[in-house]
Amino acid sequence: MTKALPGEVHTIKVDVDRWRSGLPDNAWPEGFATETKVWRRDVFDVAESWRLGEASALQLTSAVLAWGHGITGYGRTRAAHVLNQDPDGVRLSASLKALRHESPSEADLVDAYKQFFAGPNHLDRLGPAFFTKILYFAGYRRGAGGVQPLILDRIVAGRLPDKAGTANRYSWGWFPNTWLDYLRWAAKQATRPEYGGEPDHVEMDLFNGVRAAY
């Protein structure tokens, strides 16, 4: 049985030993990426452990950054720079606090975005393309429908239509309300039969270039 989510077309390769050796102590989630090929469900498993208090915000962030960078040569170094600013995960925990709720509201999502974007817990070199990945895994509630946190990077932004807001005008540095406009648009798209009520299927189709126009 495949671990792939609807719309997910491939796994991400992660060199566990290399990543573990370059991150702060206790930053790597136990048992994560042991098979080197990581699906989104594997990262969601870490997120669920975080919500239950069985994994730290630092461990969740490590899993997300490893998935996001994969085997990119500079990925581990960049992740280490980010995590070494918060080796105990205090700032990450504060930024993600509201996303532990069973049903994070739009206000919760925007507040978390603001914390990472320019709030007191902002971490240097952790921009929207990567912190929206953290918000996605921490706050997405599969099967709940409606507005859900989604990844926004330059590829996704470049394929968004004008009706999704102004995100397609920029390749980085999207403001909180720009992200929210995209989330609301994706929630509407997700009501189409092919998406089964899951906004992240919309995001994956955008990233994969499955549909060029909406």
Secondary structure, DSSP 8 states (H G I E B T S, - for coil): -----TT----EE--HHHHHHHS-TT-S-TTTTTTSEE-HHHHHHHHHHHHTTSS-HHHHHHHHHHHHHTT-TTHHHHHHHHHTTSTT-HHHHHHHGGGGSSS--HHHHHHHHHHHHHSTT--TT--HHHHHHHHHHHH--TT--SS------HHHHHT--GGG-SGGG-SS---HHHHHHHHHHHHHHTTSGGGTT-HHHHHHHHHHTS-S--
